[in-house]
């Protein structure tokens, strides 16, 4: 899997400005970084496997401290090797990537927060 680079216009929980949040997803880790203040959330891979669509739907129904993000990316799946929509759910505690074609899922858990105090 190549590095995925996405952006989401959202209000930063740290600087409170509506700016692009830079999302980088790798095979074993992921980052969400504010383009304004640099605050970065680090997520590390916790499990992989085939999951039902309910894993994404459950996140949509949960109560979250901050607004969860639900994104899509068309990409070749690591598991089925077909180009398909990859559903991406990002919350304050986890980041989930799931292939709509085969259900292959990577679940990343929040690991650490780095606040840039320049």
Secondary structure, DSSP 4 states (H G I P E B T S, - for coil): -PPEEEEEEEE-TTT--EEEEEEEE-SSEEEEEETTT--EEEEEEEEEEE--THHHHHHHHS--SS--EEEEEEEE-TTT-SEEEEEEEE-SSEEEEEETTT-EEEEEEEEEEE----
